[in-house]
Amino acid sequence: MAFTTIDQFDHEQLALLVKEHLMAGHLIDRAGMPVVTVHGVDVMAAIAIDEWMGASPVYTRRTQRLLGFEGSTVEACFKALQLEIGAPLEFMDFRLEVVDDNNGLFHLDHCGALMDVEPMGDEFVHAMCVDIEDPTFDATAWATNPKMRFRPIHRPPRIPADRHPHCAWRVVIDDDLEPTPEPPPLARIAATRAAGLPLPEIESSDEEQEGMSDYTKPFDPNLQPRDFTDSVLRALDEEICLQGHFLSMAFMAAVEKRFGTEAAVDAGAQQVTGVAGVAAARIKRAFGLGRDVSALATVYHLHPAFRPRSYIDWNVAVDGDAVILEIGDCPARQEEGIENWISLLIDGHDRALSAIAYEVDPCWRVRADGIGRWVVERHEEPAEELTEVILTKFSTGAAFGFER
């Protein structure tokens, strides 16, 4: 039985997949933070800071190169913000305005992250919106211009409690300022095989494609994925999935720095399990998939944890009433000195595969069939939903419907 692959997607399906993968990338953090909150809010915040400071400068520059808008201006920074997992469209509803090369403004009409933490109290809100935002925004700005600064006009905790917009910021490039130093966690992530991957090729076609083949035109505050050609959407989707791997590696590196390798492996395994299940449920819902073996194979094929193929040799096959999963030799298996999701799976920390199967249908069960190979078969009795996924579903992003 065949299953649906990304190569069969039309333009609107590709655009939706990009949005779903942006959301999945954002939820990586939601899956990881509950694991480290047991060490206290201050430790959680410090890990989150290292996580985003390590990942965002790498993927910001890659996106700028991919779509041809490299530069040192506010516009170049804002264009990258529109296409990154830290600001998935609509869930983190950034309203960006470029004033000139050195000045910009933005506010959030909806901040899904704030909706997640406000019920937890002002201590968590302050940690996210002040302690974490200040250094991580500066790290994102650093990738474009070390003399760029993000400074709040107002931000949470909200006073009054229903204040809207949720926050507002001013962005300035000031040549009189001292350059922001390179973010300390960046070096380790920049040295990975993932960071050194060639950019995906944007294929040209003899047939004229509708949409933009790059983002060299002036900044568009209402940019949507569907504005790009199919070829760009395929390339952009690969980069978005890679952004998630940068973030997860930076998360595990931050945990390892504080608590050692064993703790990093445990935290990473819980993180990937939590986000894998939520992302699978969203993919199933977004594309109207069923519960059969074809739907299961389609979800495994589309899942961002196993993309891009230039990084992960991920093979999905339908064999009768079962799905066969295999990871071949690939750059993700060759990373040295840093843990990643693929190394965890290869070493047997593979609950994430069961989390994905459950979200398609609780009767699907995963069993290992050698190193880097698994078989997914149907059982009569349903499994129980994994705790890591239940915790991640605390985020409003799990059920969020795209709407601006």
Secondary structure, DSSP 8 states (H G I E B T S, - for coil): -----GGG--HHHHHHHHHHHHHHHHHHHHHHHHHHGGG-HHHHHHHHHHHHHHHHHHHHHHHHHHTT---SSHHHHHHHHTTSTTS-TTTEEEEEEEEETTEEEEEEEEEHHHHHHGGG-HHHHHIIIIIIHHHHHHHHHHHH-TTEEEEEEE-SS-SSTT-SSSEEEEEEE-TTS------TTHHHHHTSTTTTS--------SS--SSBSSS-SS--TT--GGGB-HHHHHHHHHHHHHHHHHHHHHHHHHHHHHH-HHHHHHHHHHHHHHHHHHHHHHHHHHTT--SSHHHHHHHHHH-GGG--TTT--EEEEEETTEEEEEE-S-GGGG--SS--HHHHHHTT--HHHHHHHHHH-TTEEEEE-STTEEEEEE-SS-----HHHHHHTTSGGGT-----
